[in-house]
């Protein structure tokens, strides 16, 4: 079986864009040779689409490696755990397709996304007049906010003798301060039912991870979203509430980033963004509709159309440098077939003068105008191509320019959604 070069050992797959880049697809592929697959950030706002011989799945909380029944799949303490999504949606999908989830471990220190978090998320977003963030309204932001405020309920609390008292006290606060009308009785019954279902899968993920590392096992970290949505380094305030980059691994699993052997940065062959926030290379011409249709650019979680843009190498290089990416995976290059002229953003200008990307400053990025290089397109169908040398010359030149600019090798090229529809360079 082909595989990415040198991915074994301790490896992370992170989005080096605004997310929606195909992490689920590549994790499902690489997980076939992993012993541990560990999700480390985000919550039900993530949407990882997996297509394999079991069928097509939309996963939000459960790691995309769940289909390797011999591997252990971890949900770390840094994940916002939405039990409604995990049990009523994802586990149901797996059950219908005959896929076991007995290889799943949920960290007892992970914070629970509760009904009030979803309500508050929606209320906050709807109340914004000019500065909407574009949240999925899944309650992830308020979940992380409560964790930081030290008032969030954690998975382990479900099994506390005084869980009901803790829950009722918190609901009183939520109803009073946020003008909600929550029923503690209904919520208690619902979460006691959830607790019973997931009890066999609750544990401490850090000892499991460290024991595997000590034994030289293959560990694969799965991030959610992309580095450009990082709470600290992304286009604030149009960001997520966690750390999608390698820092998120450290926070969730107490593993220093220097111990990660290999960081695979994944992005599409073009740029997309869903929701609000600046995007210098946004496509406004008729190519927009072509890419949306061919690339099926509808959010797995949000159901919203993703805005397409030409590949932005300025942002890609910033993400690869910050996360010390060792190799790049490019997905959906097949979507660009039959587009006569393809652009790549290689620089910015503000008021006609060269400008550099500044992390965390969305207003500054909104002022940046793209500087493009233009490439001739290709007409060939790429879905059957399995070797780099068999790609059309123009497609090869496109990939080589990405490598040259980022100073990072491209070792995976996705030419279709299926596990086998890929080129390993």
Secondary structure, 3 states (H helix, E strand, C coil): CCCCCCCCCEEEEEECCCCCCCHHHHHHHHHHHCCEEEECCCCCCCCEEEEECCEEEEECCCCHHHHCCCCEEEECCCCEECHHHHHHHHHHHHHHCCCCCCCEEEECCCEECCHHHHHHHHHHHHHCCCCCCCCCCCCHHHHHHHHHCCCCCEHHHHHCCCHHHHHHHHHHHHHHHCCCCCCHHHHHHHHHHHHHHHHHHEECHHHHHHHHHHCCCCEEEECCCCHHHCCCCCCCCCCCCCCCCHHHHHHHHCCCHHHCCEEEEEEECCEEECCCCCCCCECCCCHHHHHHHHCCCECCCCCCECEEECEEHHHHHHHHHHCCCCEEEEECHHHHCCCCEEEEEEEEEECCEEECCCCCCHHHHHHCEEEEEEEECCCCCCCCCCCHHHCCHHHHHHHHHHHHHHCCCEEEEECCCCCCCEEEC
